[in-house]
Amino acid sequence: NQERSAYSLVDSSQVSTFLISILLIVYGSFRSLNMDCENQEKDKDGNPTNTGSFNNANSNNSEVHYGMLTVCIQTIDSTQALFLPIGASVSLLVMFFFFDSVQVVFTICTAVLATIAFAFLLLPMCQYLTKPCSPQNKISFGCCGRFTLAELLSFSLSVMLVLIWVLTGHWLLMDALAMGLCVAMIAFVRLPSLKVSCLLLSGLLIYDVFWVFFSAYIFNSNVMVKVATQPADNPLDVLSRKLHLGPGVGRDVPRLSLPGKLVFPSSTGSHFSMLGIGDIVMPGLLLCFVLRYDNYKKQANGEVPGSVNMSGRMQRVSYFHCTLIGYFVGLLTATVASRIHRAAQPALLYLVPFTLLPLLTMAYLKVCLFAPTPESPQGC
């Protein structure tokens, strides 16, 4: 009986959610770090003094080129961190009240973004596959730009996946697109300091708690859950009706559950485990920040002023590993709370304390994450 009780709290769908979310955060963080290293290598000849800089990689002017597409690395400042929960609340209300009016446009925009993000996710694999048989020379497509074979392959596979998703609406394809969005956002959005990280995650915690727990008292419905689970009309069906095509043309396509979440079925198929991509991306940005900081400290030989009395073991503990363990414990706590209360839980209510508190405690003990650096004279 005890084994069955434990299994009922955490089944295969939750295990899948744990593993995939952690893998996405780790992979996205290392992709971000790899992009920083590539930028430093490119800047060595032009500006060698920036090599090894921690905050130099956080510059708003950093760009990554993929064919004709130029993607800017966006760094969140304090003002944006404060107002992001407000903007998210406004967007949530628009989706809640006007979903029928904006669902087609929103679905198309989501599909376009998911295509680009999933192509970014596939690019390293495609580069590995095409490396033996083709040089990394770019192929010109006139006004469309120049692309390597790996970029063309990753984009083609991504477009194919999105088209199959639109035609079938399968949850596994939706999850794949959501994974691409998670990795791309973690890789291309940066947190510059611990202060901004605390502001952003604290504000999003309040946002998550309010819209999950208290929105029903104001709007007579759980706004967060309704928006997250509401399927959208398939653009092919809408186009078929607008053009008055025959009943067999585009009418049998399913409604689409948008890739703003990860869903995994239980082993019995009786229910799905669901985790919003915001619950992966926002803690993922913090983990990406501490990973880049760990790398910066390694480049600076790990010398930490004022840490003479610290044990060698404490000095060897990585901020990234500490925060990642906290994320896992927070996600496990959120899952158990959801199963016990049999209701949706604001995951950030558990994820934010379990990631920030160990990090802050460790930073206080090490006295280095708050300490000024040559690139950040005022510290965090």
C-alpha positions as CSV (number, residue, x, y, z in Angstrom):
1,N,0.0,0.0,0.0
2,Q,2.8,2.4,0.8
3,E,4.5,1.6,-2.5
4,R,1.2,2.3,-4.4
5,S,0.8,5.6,-2.4
6,A,4.3,6.7,-3.4
7,Y,3.7,5.7,-7.0
8,S,0.4,7.6,-7.1
9,L,2.2,10.8,-6.0
10,V,4.9,10.6,-8.7
11,D,4.1,8.4,-11.8
12,S,5.8,8.1,-15.1
13,S,4.4,11.4,-16.5
14,Q,6.0,13.3,-13.6
15,V,9.3,11.5,-14.1
16,S,9.3,12.4,-17.7
17,T,8.6,16.1,-16.8
18,F,11.4,16.1,-14.3
19,L,14.0,14.6,-16.7
20,I,13.0,16.7,-19.8
21,S,12.8,20.0,-17.9
22,I,16.2,19.5,-16.3
23,L,17.8,18.4,-19.6
24,L,16.4,21.5,-21.3
25,I,17.8,23.8,-18.7
26,V,21.2,22.2,-18.8
27,Y,21.3,22.1,-22.6
28,G,20.1,25.6,-23.0
29,S,22.6,26.9,-20.4
30,F,25.5,25.2,-22.1
31,R,24.4,26.4,-25.5
32,S,24.4,30.0,-24.1
33,L,27.9,29.5,-22.6
34,N,29.1,28.0,-25.9
35,M,27.7,31.1,-27.8
36,D,29.7,33.3,-25.3
37,C,32.9,31.4,-26.0
38,E,32.4,31.7,-29.7
39,N,31.8,35.4,-29.4
40,Q,35.0,35.7,-27.3
41,E,37.0,33.8,-29.9
42,K,35.7,36.1,-32.6
43,D,36.6,39.2,-30.5
44,K,40.1,38.1,-29.6
45,D,41.8,39.8,-32.6
46,G,39.6,42.9,-32.6
47,N,39.4,43.5,-28.9
48,P,41.5,41.2,-26.8
49,T,40.9,43.0,-23.5
50,N,37.3,41.7,-23.4
51,T,38.3,38.0,-23.4
52,G,37.2,36.3,-20.2
53,S,34.8,39.1,-19.3
54,F,31.7,38.0,-17.6
55,N,29.4,40.9,-18.3
56,N,30.8,41.6,-21.8
57,A,28.8,38.6,-23.0
58,N,25.6,40.2,-21.6
59,S,25.8,43.2,-23.9
60,N,22.6,44.1,-25.6
61,N,24.7,44.6,-28.8
62,S,25.6,40.9,-29.0
63,E,24.3,39.3,-32.2
64,V,24.2,35.8,-33.6
65,H,23.8,35.2,-37.4
66,Y,21.9,32.3,-38.9
67,G,21.7,32.9,-42.7
68,M,19.7,36.0,-43.3
69,L,18.4,35.9,-39.7
70,T,20.2,38.1,-37.1
71,V,19.2,37.2,-33.5
72,C,20.1,39.7,-30.8
73,I,21.0,38.4,-27.4
74,Q,18.6,40.3,-25.0
75,T,19.7,41.2,-21.6
76,I,17.0,42.0,-19.0
77,D,17.7,45.1,-16.9
78,S,16.1,46.0,-13.6
79,T,13.2,48.0,-15.1
80,Q,12.3,45.2,-17.5
81,A,12.5,42.7,-14.6
82,L,10.0,44.8,-12.6
83,F,7.6,45.3,-15.4
84,L,7.7,41.9,-17.0
85,P,5.2,40.3,-14.6
86,I,2.8,43.2,-15.3
87,G,3.2,42.7,-19.1
88,A,2.6,39.0,-18.6
89,S,-0.6,39.7,-16.6
90,V,-1.9,42.0,-19.4
91,S,-1.2,39.4,-22.0
92,L,-2.9,36.7,-19.9
93,L,-6.0,38.9,-19.6
94,V,-6.1,39.6,-23.4
95,M,-5.9,35.8,-24.0
96,F,-8.6,35.2,-21.4
97,F,-11.1,37.7,-22.7
98,F,-10.3,37.9,-26.4
99,F,-9.0,34.4,-27.2
100,D,-11.6,33.8,-29.9
101,S,-10.6,36.9,-31.7
102,V,-6.8,36.5,-31.6
103,Q,-6.4,32.8,-31.5
104,V,-5.6,32.3,-35.2
105,V,-3.0,35.2,-35.3
106,F,-1.5,33.9,-32.1
107,T,-1.3,30.4,-33.4
108,I,0.4,31.5,-36.6
109,C,2.9,33.7,-34.7
110,T,3.6,30.8,-32.2
111,A,4.1,28.4,-35.2
112,V,6.6,30.8,-36.8
113,L,8.6,31.3,-33.5
114,A,8.5,27.6,-32.8
115,T,9.9,26.9,-36.3
116,I,12.9,29.2,-35.7
117,A,13.4,27.9,-32.2
118,F,13.3,24.2,-33.1
119,A,15.7,24.9,-36.0
120,F,18.1,26.4,-33.5
121,L,17.6,23.3,-31.3
122,L,18.4,21.0,-34.2
123,L,21.4,23.0,-35.6
124,P,24.2,21.3,-33.6
125,M,22.9,17.8,-34.6
126,C,22.7,18.9,-38.3
127,Q,26.2,20.4,-38.2
128,Y,27.5,17.0,-36.8
129,L,25.7,15.1,-39.5
130,T,26.7,17.3,-42.5
131,K,30.3,17.8,-41.4
132,P,31.8,14.6,-43.0
133,C,30.1,15.1,-46.3
134,S,30.1,18.8,-46.9
135,P,32.3,21.8,-46.1
136,Q,30.8,24.5,-44.0
137,N,30.6,26.9,-46.9
138,K,27.5,29.0,-47.2
139,I,25.1,28.6,-50.1
140,S,23.7,31.8,-51.6
141,F,20.0,32.1,-52.1
142,G,20.0,35.6,-53.5
143,C,18.0,38.2,-51.5
144,C,17.2,35.4,-48.9
145,G,20.7,35.3,-47.7
146,R,23.5,32.7,-47.4
147,F,23.1,29.4,-45.5
148,T,25.2,26.5,-44.6
149,L,23.9,23.0,-45.4
150,A,23.4,22.4,-41.7
151,E,21.2,25.5,-41.4
152,L,19.1,24.5,-44.4
153,L,18.7,21.0,-43.0
154,S,17.7,22.1,-39.5
155,F,15.2,24.7,-40.9
156,S,13.7,22.1,-43.3
157,L,13.2,19.6,-40.6
158,S,11.7,22.2,-38.3
159,V,9.2,23.3,-41.0
160,M,8.3,19.7,-41.7
161,L,7.7,19.1,-38.0
162,V,5.5,22.2,-37.6
163,L,3.4,21.2,-40.7
164,I,2.9,17.7,-39.3
165,W,1.9,19.2,-35.9
166,V,-0.7,21.5,-37.6
167,L,-2.1,18.5,-39.5
168,T,-2.2,16.1,-36.6
169,G,-2.1,18.2,-33.4
170,H,-0.2,15.4,-31.7
171,W,1.0,16.2,-28.1
172,L,4.5,14.8,-28.8
173,L,5.1,17.2,-31.6
174,M,3.8,20.1,-29.5
175,D,6.2,19.0,-26.8
176,A,9.1,19.0,-29.3
177,L,8.2,22.6,-30.4
178,A,7.9,23.7,-26.7
179,M,11.4,22.2,-26.1
180,G,12.8,24.3,-28.9
181,L,11.2,27.4,-27.5
182,C,12.7,26.7,-24.0
183,V,16.2,26.2,-25.3
184,A,16.1,29.3,-27.5
185,M,14.8,31.5,-24.8
186,I,17.4,30.3,-22.3
187,A,20.2,30.7,-24.8
188,F,19.2,34.2,-26.1
189,V,17.9,35.9,-23.0
190,R,20.4,36.9,-20.3
191,L,20.2,38.0,-16.7
192,P,23.2,40.3,-15.9
193,S,23.3,40.1,-12.1
194,L,21.9,38.4,-9.0
195,K,19.9,41.5,-8.2
196,V,18.0,41.4,-11.5
197,S,17.5,37.7,-11.1
198,C,15.9,38.2,-7.7
199,L,13.7,41.0,-8.9
200,L,12.5,39.0,-11.9
201,L,11.9,35.7,-10.1
202,S,10.2,37.4,-7.1
203,G,7.9,39.3,-9.3
204,L,7.0,36.2,-11.4
205,L,6.4,34.2,-8.2
206,I,3.7,36.8,-7.1
207,Y,2.3,36.8,-10.7
208,D,2.1,33.0,-10.7
209,V,0.5,32.7,-7.2
210,F,-2.1,35.4,-7.9
211,W,-3.3,34.1,-11.3
212,V,-3.5,30.5,-10.1
213,F,-4.9,30.9,-6.6
214,F,-6.8,34.2,-6.6
215,S,-8.0,34.9,-10.1
216,A,-11.0,32.7,-9.6
217,Y,-12.3,35.0,-6.9
218,I,-12.3,38.0,-9.3
219,F,-13.0,36.4,-12.7
220,N,-15.1,33.4,-11.6
221,S,-12.5,31.2,-13.4
222,N,-8.9,30.1,-12.9
223,V,-7.4,32.4,-15.6
224,M,-4.0,30.7,-15.7
225,V,-5.4,27.2,-16.1
226,K,-8.0,28.2,-18.7
227,V,-5.6,30.0,-20.9
228,A,-3.0,27.3,-20.6
229,T,-5.4,24.4,-21.5
230,Q,-7.7,26.1,-24.0
231,P,-7.1,24.7,-27.6
232,A,-7.1,27.0,-30.6
233,D,-8.8,26.7,-33.9
234,N,-6.6,25.1,-36.6
235,P,-5.6,27.8,-39.1
236,L,-6.3,25.3,-41.9
237,D,-9.8,24.9,-40.7
238,V,-10.3,28.7,-40.5
239,L,-8.8,29.2,-44.0
240,S,-11.1,26.5,-45.4
241,R,-14.2,28.1,-43.9
242,K,-13.2,31.6,-45.0
243,L,-12.6,30.4,-48.6
244,H,-15.8,28.3,-48.6
245,L,-13.9,25.2,-49.6
246,G,-15.6,21.8,-49.7
247,P,-16.3,20.0,-46.4
248,G,-13.5,17.5,-47.1
249,V,-10.8,20.2,-47.6
250,G,-9.2,21.3,-44.3
251,R,-12.2,20.6,-42.2
252,D,-11.1,17.3,-40.5
253,V,-7.9,18.8,-38.9
254,P,-7.9,18.9,-35.1
255,R,-7.9,21.9,-32.9
256,L,-4.4,22.8,-31.6
257,S,-3.0,22.8,-28.1
258,L,-0.3,25.5,-28.3
259,P,3.3,24.8,-27.4
260,G,3.3,26.9,-24.3
261,K,3.7,23.9,-22.0
262,L,5.1,20.4,-21.8
263,V,2.6,17.6,-21.4
264,F,3.2,13.9,-20.8
265,P,0.7,11.1,-20.5
266,S,0.7,8.8,-17.5
267,S,1.5,5.1,-18.0
268,T,-2.3,4.3,-17.8
269,G,-3.2,7.2,-20.1
270,S,-5.8,8.4,-17.6
271,H,-4.2,11.9,-17.2
272,F,-1.5,14.2,-18.5
273,S,1.3,15.9,-16.4
274,M,1.6,19.5,-17.5
275,L,4.4,22.1,-16.9
276,G,4.4,25.6,-18.4
277,I,7.5,26.6,-20.4
278,G,7.7,29.6,-18.1
279,D,8.4,27.3,-15.2
280,I,11.4,26.0,-17.2
281,V,12.6,29.1,-18.8
282,M,12.6,31.6,-15.9
283,P,14.5,29.3,-13.5
284,G,16.6,28.3,-16.5
285,L,17.7,31.9,-17.0
286,L,19.0,31.9,-13.4
287,L,20.8,28.7,-13.9
288,C,22.3,30.0,-17.2
289,F,23.5,33.1,-15.3
290,V,25.2,31.1,-12.5
291,L,26.8,28.7,-15.1
292,R,28.3,31.7,-16.9
293,Y,29.5,33.1,-13.6
294,D,31.1,29.8,-12.6
295,N,32.9,29.8,-16.0
296,Y,34.0,33.4,-15.4
297,K,35.4,32.5,-12.0
298,K,37.3,29.5,-13.5
299,Q,38.8,31.8,-16.1
300,A,39.8,34.1,-13.3
301,N,41.6,31.2,-11.6
302,G,38.9,31.0,-8.9
303,E,40.5,33.5,-6.6
304,V,37.9,34.9,-4.2
305,P,38.9,37.8,-1.9
306,G,38.1,37.2,1.8
307,S,37.5,33.5,1.5
308,V,40.7,32.3,3.3
309,N,38.8,30.6,6.1
310,M,36.5,28.6,3.7
311,S,37.1,24.9,3.4
312,G,38.4,23.6,0.1
313,R,35.3,21.5,-0.4
314,M,33.0,24.5,-0.2
315,Q,35.2,26.3,-2.7
316,R,34.8,23.4,-5.1
317,V,31.0,23.4,-5.0
318,S,29.5,24.9,-8.1
319,Y,26.8,27.5,-8.0
320,F,25.2,25.8,-11.1
321,H,25.1,22.4,-9.4
322,C,23.7,23.8,-6.2
323,T,20.9,25.7,-8.0
324,L,20.1,22.8,-10.3
325,I,19.6,20.5,-7.3
326,G,17.4,23.2,-5.8
327,Y,15.3,23.3,-9.0
328,F,14.8,19.5,-8.9
329,V,13.7,19.6,-5.3
330,G,11.4,22.5,-6.0
331,L,9.8,20.7,-9.0
332,L,9.4,17.6,-6.9
333,T,7.7,19.6,-4.1
334,A,5.4,21.2,-6.6
335,T,4.4,17.9,-8.1
336,V,3.7,16.3,-4.7
337,A,1.7,19.4,-3.6
338,S,-0.4,19.1,-6.9
339,R,-1.1,15.5,-6.3
340,I,-2.0,15.9,-2.6
341,H,-4.3,18.9,-3.2
342,R,-5.6,17.6,-6.5
343,A,-5.5,21.0,-8.0
344,A,-3.2,23.1,-10.2
345,Q,-0.2,24.6,-8.3
346,P,1.8,27.7,-9.2
347,A,5.1,25.9,-9.8
348,L,7.2,29.1,-9.3
349,L,5.9,29.2,-5.7
350,Y,8.2,26.2,-5.1
351,L,10.8,26.7,-7.7
352,V,11.8,30.2,-6.9
353,P,12.6,29.6,-3.1
354,F,14.3,26.3,-3.8
355,T,16.6,27.9,-6.4
356,L,17.2,31.4,-5.0
357,L,17.7,30.5,-1.3
358,P,20.4,27.9,-1.7
359,L,22.2,30.2,-4.2
360,L,22.0,33.2,-1.9
361,T,23.2,31.2,1.0
362,M,26.1,29.8,-0.9
363,A,27.0,33.2,-2.3
364,Y,26.9,34.7,1.2
365,L,29.2,31.9,2.5
366,K,31.6,32.2,-0.4
367,V,31.4,36.0,-0.5
368,C,32.1,36.2,-4.2
369,L,28.9,36.4,-6.2
370,F,28.2,39.7,-4.4
371,A,31.8,41.0,-4.7
372,P,32.7,43.6,-7.3
373,T,34.6,42.4,-10.4
374,P,36.6,44.5,-13.0
375,E,33.6,44.2,-15.4
376,S,31.0,45.0,-12.7
377,P,32.6,47.5,-10.2
378,Q,29.4,47.8,-8.2
379,G,29.0,44.0,-7.8
380,C,25.5,42.5,-7.9
